[in-house]
Amino acid sequence: MFIEPFSLKEVVQSALKEDLGSGDLTSASIFPSTHLSRAFFLVKKESILCGLPVVKEIFHQLSPEINFLPQKQDGDRIMPGTVVAEVVGPTYLLLSGERVALNFLQRLSGIATLTAKYLAQVEGLDVKIVDTRKTTPGLRVLEKYAVRTGGGTNHRLGLFDAVMIKDNHIKAAGGIKEAVRLVRQNIPFLTPIEVEAVSVEDALEALEAGAHVIMLDNMPTDEMARAVQAIGKRAVVEASGGITLERLREVAATRVDVISAGALTHSAPSIDISMKIQDVL
């Protein structure tokens, strides 16, 4: 798994600036720069680990002299009580980075863990679990990385890298066919077009208009199954809207190709992880 380095640096810089401001008033007042400690990160709940490269970048930005020592790697299934990393360096800097590091590690591990649960629900079925753009502003690159770490697949990163014609496009353009016609005039010839459909009739209209991907939005499961049958493998079919863990397998059983779930990123609970000073050096 890969995080684009420039994006990672930008996100970490912003997070540190938000928390530190002009400096850690408490830690810098107690500990001189020569005071060194070793701290460890302890996971308290079974989870899929995600975010160690972010933690490494946090402490590197605080000081290249801080030694970050991972004991596990992103994607590992972690049992409660496991130490996943250690950091060694000036005590005041370790404490200055503690909360930012934990915020990322807890959040990203939560997303990876929930994604893995979604994948487990559809084990044995030929379907992809993908994320959406329902991410925390400014953290999309990292949250989508967490989805990949949990075994999921990324949908489009933003509005710029894929065409998706949704309900408001359709309403304002005067219909599915007209929206597809207009967008096709202004995109490269080989660009795939995805169209949102809220009924079997919409799905067939999108297919006739030349959609490559048809997203069945908030459809009851029985209607979704009829739409899949009507499309008949002539386009990729995506199910979206109201996708919960409890409903996931019945949706997958309709033989859609893709299931997108905003809950992977907007509703993942954070994992309980702590950082503790182990030794004063």
C-alpha positions as CSV (number, residue, x, y, z in Angstrom):
1,M,0.0,0.0,0.0
2,F,1.2,3.5,-0.9
3,I,0.6,7.0,0.3
4,E,1.7,9.8,-2.0
5,P,4.6,11.5,0.0
6,F,3.6,15.1,-0.8
7,S,0.1,14.6,0.4
8,L,1.3,12.9,3.6
9,K,3.7,15.8,4.4
10,E,0.9,18.4,3.8
11,V,-1.6,16.6,6.0
12,V,0.9,16.1,8.9
13,Q,2.1,19.7,8.7
14,S,-1.4,20.9,9.0
15,A,-2.3,18.6,11.9
16,L,0.9,19.5,13.8
17,K,0.3,23.2,13.3
18,E,-3.3,22.9,14.5
19,D,-2.3,21.1,17.7
20,L,1.1,22.7,18.5
21,G,0.7,26.3,17.4
22,S,3.7,28.1,18.8
23,G,4.7,25.0,20.9
24,D,3.7,22.5,23.6
25,L,3.6,24.8,26.6
26,T,3.3,22.0,29.1
27,S,5.9,19.6,27.9
28,A,8.5,22.2,27.0
29,S,8.2,23.8,30.4
30,I,8.9,20.5,32.2
31,F,11.5,18.8,30.1
32,P,14.8,20.2,28.7
33,S,15.7,19.2,25.2
34,T,18.4,16.8,26.6
35,H,15.8,14.8,28.5
36,L,15.3,11.5,26.5
37,S,12.6,8.9,26.8
38,R,11.3,5.7,25.1
39,A,7.6,5.4,24.5
40,F,5.5,2.6,23.0
41,F,2.1,2.4,21.2
42,L,-0.3,-0.1,22.7
43,V,-3.4,-1.4,20.9
44,K,-6.2,-2.3,23.2
45,K,-8.7,-3.8,20.9
46,E,-8.5,-6.4,18.1
47,S,-8.1,-4.5,14.9
48,I,-6.5,-4.1,11.5
49,L,-3.5,-1.7,12.0
50,C,-3.2,1.3,9.8
51,G,-1.3,4.6,10.1
52,L,2.3,3.7,11.0
53,P,3.7,5.7,8.0
54,V,1.8,8.7,9.2
55,V,3.1,8.4,12.8
56,K,6.6,8.1,11.4
57,E,6.2,11.3,9.4
58,I,4.8,13.1,12.5
59,F,7.8,12.4,14.6
60,H,10.2,13.0,11.7
61,Q,8.7,16.5,11.2
62,L,9.1,17.2,14.9
63,S,12.7,16.1,14.8
64,P,14.8,13.9,12.5
65,E,16.6,12.8,15.6
66,I,13.6,10.9,16.9
67,N,13.9,7.2,16.2
68,F,10.7,5.5,15.1
69,L,10.7,1.7,15.6
70,P,7.7,-0.1,14.1
71,Q,7.1,-3.6,15.6
72,K,4.2,-4.4,13.2
73,Q,3.1,-3.1,9.8
74,D,0.0,-1.7,8.3
75,G,-2.5,-4.4,7.4
76,D,-1.6,-6.7,10.3
77,R,-4.4,-8.0,12.4
78,I,-3.5,-6.9,16.0
79,M,-4.7,-8.5,19.2
80,P,-5.4,-6.5,22.4
81,G,-2.3,-5.7,24.4
82,T,0.1,-5.7,21.4
83,V,2.9,-3.1,21.1
84,V,2.9,-1.9,17.5
85,A,5.7,0.7,17.6
86,E,8.2,2.5,19.8
87,V,9.7,6.0,19.6
88,V,12.9,7.2,21.2
89,G,13.9,10.8,21.5
90,P,13.5,14.1,23.4
91,T,10.7,13.6,25.9
92,Y,9.0,17.0,25.2
93,L,8.9,16.2,21.5
94,L,7.5,12.7,22.0
95,L,4.7,14.2,24.1
96,S,4.2,17.0,21.7
97,G,3.4,14.5,18.9
98,E,1.4,12.1,21.1
99,R,-2.1,13.2,20.4
100,V,-1.7,13.9,16.7
101,A,-0.1,10.5,16.2
102,L,-2.9,8.8,18.2
103,N,-5.6,10.6,16.3
104,F,-4.3,9.3,13.0
105,L,-3.5,5.8,14.2
106,Q,-6.9,5.4,15.9
107,R,-8.9,6.8,13.0
108,L,-7.2,5.0,10.2
109,S,-7.1,1.7,12.1
110,G,-10.8,2.1,12.7
111,I,-11.5,2.5,9.0
112,A,-9.3,-0.4,8.0
113,T,-10.9,-2.6,10.7
114,L,-14.5,-1.8,9.5
115,T,-13.5,-2.3,5.9
116,A,-12.2,-5.8,6.8
117,K,-15.5,-6.6,8.5
118,Y,-17.4,-5.6,5.3
119,L,-15.1,-7.9,3.3
120,A,-15.7,-10.8,5.7
121,Q,-19.5,-10.4,5.2
122,V,-19.2,-11.1,1.4
123,E,-16.5,-13.8,1.6
124,G,-17.0,-16.2,-1.3
125,L,-19.0,-13.8,-3.4
126,D,-17.7,-12.1,-6.5
127,V,-18.1,-8.5,-5.5
128,K,-15.9,-5.5,-4.7
129,I,-16.3,-3.4,-1.7
130,V,-15.5,0.3,-2.4
131,D,-15.5,3.6,-0.6
132,T,-17.0,6.9,-1.5
133,R,-16.2,10.6,-1.3
134,K,-17.8,10.8,2.2
135,T,-14.5,11.4,3.9
136,T,-13.2,13.9,6.5
137,P,-12.3,17.1,4.6
138,G,-8.5,17.2,4.1
139,L,-8.0,13.6,5.1
140,R,-9.4,11.8,2.0
141,V,-6.0,10.5,0.8
142,L,-5.3,8.9,4.1
143,E,-8.8,7.6,4.7
144,K,-8.9,5.9,1.3
145,Y,-5.5,4.5,2.1
146,A,-7.0,3.0,5.2
147,V,-9.8,1.4,3.1
148,R,-7.2,-0.3,0.9
149,T,-5.3,-1.4,4.0
150,G,-8.5,-3.1,5.2
151,G,-8.8,-5.0,1.8
152,G,-11.3,-2.6,0.1
153,T,-11.0,-0.8,-3.2
154,N,-11.1,2.9,-3.8
155,H,-13.8,4.6,-5.9
156,R,-12.9,7.9,-7.5
157,L,-10.6,10.1,-5.5
158,G,-12.5,13.3,-6.4
159,L,-14.6,15.0,-9.0
160,F,-11.6,15.3,-11.3
161,D,-10.7,11.6,-12.0
162,A,-14.0,10.0,-13.0
163,V,-17.4,10.8,-14.5
164,M,-20.4,10.1,-12.3
165,I,-23.8,11.5,-13.4
166,K,-26.0,11.8,-10.3
167,D,-29.5,12.9,-9.6
168,N,-28.9,16.6,-9.6
169,H,-27.0,16.4,-12.9
170,I,-29.9,14.4,-14.4
171,K,-32.5,16.8,-13.1
172,A,-30.7,20.0,-14.3
173,A,-29.8,18.5,-17.7
174,G,-33.4,17.3,-18.4
175,G,-32.9,13.5,-18.1
176,I,-30.4,10.7,-18.2
177,K,-29.9,10.6,-22.0
178,E,-29.3,14.3,-22.2
179,A,-26.9,14.3,-19.3
180,V,-24.9,11.5,-20.9
181,R,-25.0,13.2,-24.3
182,L,-23.6,16.4,-22.9
183,V,-20.9,14.9,-20.9
184,R,-19.7,12.7,-23.8
185,Q,-19.2,15.9,-25.9
186,N,-16.6,17.2,-23.4
187,I,-14.6,14.2,-22.1
188,P,-11.9,12.1,-23.7
189,F,-13.5,9.3,-25.9
190,L,-12.2,6.5,-23.7
191,T,-13.4,7.9,-20.4
192,P,-15.9,5.6,-18.6
193,I,-19.3,7.1,-17.7
194,E,-21.1,6.1,-14.5
195,V,-24.8,7.0,-14.1
196,E,-27.0,6.9,-11.0
197,A,-30.3,5.1,-11.3
198,V,-33.1,5.0,-8.8
199,S,-35.3,2.5,-10.6
200,V,-35.1,-0.4,-13.1
201,E,-36.4,2.0,-15.8
202,D,-33.6,4.5,-15.0
203,A,-31.0,1.7,-15.2
204,L,-32.2,0.6,-18.6
205,E,-32.3,4.2,-19.9
206,A,-28.7,4.7,-18.6
207,L,-27.7,1.4,-20.4
208,E,-29.3,2.6,-23.6
209,A,-27.5,6.0,-23.3
210,G,-24.1,4.2,-23.2
211,A,-23.3,4.2,-19.5
212,H,-20.3,1.9,-18.7
213,V,-21.2,1.7,-14.9
214,I,-24.7,1.9,-13.5
215,M,-25.1,2.8,-9.8
216,L,-28.3,1.4,-8.3
217,D,-29.0,4.0,-5.6
218,N,-31.0,3.2,-2.5
219,M,-33.0,0.5,-4.2
220,P,-34.8,-2.2,-2.3
221,T,-33.0,-5.5,-2.7
222,D,-35.7,-7.2,-4.8
223,E,-35.7,-4.2,-7.2
224,M,-31.9,-4.3,-7.3
225,A,-32.0,-8.0,-8.3
226,R,-34.5,-7.1,-11.2
227,A,-32.2,-4.3,-12.4
228,V,-29.1,-6.6,-12.4
229,Q,-31.0,-9.2,-14.4
230,A,-32.3,-6.5,-16.9
231,I,-28.8,-5.1,-17.4
232,G,-27.5,-8.6,-18.0
233,K,-23.8,-7.9,-17.7
234,R,-23.9,-5.2,-20.4
235,A,-22.5,-2.7,-17.9
236,V,-20.8,-2.8,-14.5
237,V,-23.4,-2.6,-11.8
238,E,-22.8,-0.8,-8.5
239,A,-25.1,-0.9,-5.5
240,S,-25.0,2.2,-3.2
241,G,-27.1,3.8,-0.5
242,G,-28.2,2.3,2.8
243,I,-25.4,-0.3,2.7
244,T,-25.1,-1.7,6.3
245,L,-23.1,-4.7,7.5
246,E,-26.4,-6.5,8.2
247,R,-27.7,-5.9,4.7
248,L,-24.4,-6.4,2.9
249,R,-24.6,-10.1,2.0
250,E,-28.2,-9.9,0.7
251,V,-27.1,-7.0,-1.6
252,A,-24.1,-9.0,-2.8
253,A,-26.4,-12.0,-3.5
254,T,-28.2,-9.9,-6.2
255,R,-24.9,-10.3,-8.2
256,V,-24.0,-6.6,-8.4
257,D,-20.3,-6.2,-9.3
258,V,-19.5,-3.4,-6.8
259,I,-20.9,-2.3,-3.5
260,S,-20.0,1.2,-2.4
261,A,-20.4,2.2,1.3
262,G,-19.9,5.7,2.7
263,A,-20.0,4.1,6.2
264,L,-16.4,2.8,5.7
265,T,-15.1,6.3,6.2
266,H,-17.8,8.4,7.7
267,S,-19.0,6.0,10.4
268,A,-15.9,3.9,11.4
269,P,-15.3,3.9,15.1
270,S,-11.8,4.7,16.2
271,I,-9.7,2.0,17.7
272,D,-8.5,2.4,21.3
273,I,-4.7,2.9,21.2
274,S,-2.5,4.6,23.7
275,M,1.1,5.9,23.9
276,K,3.0,5.3,27.1
277,I,6.4,6.4,28.3
278,Q,8.3,3.2,28.9
279,D,11.8,4.3,30.0
280,V,13.6,7.6,30.8
281,L,17.0,7.3,29.1
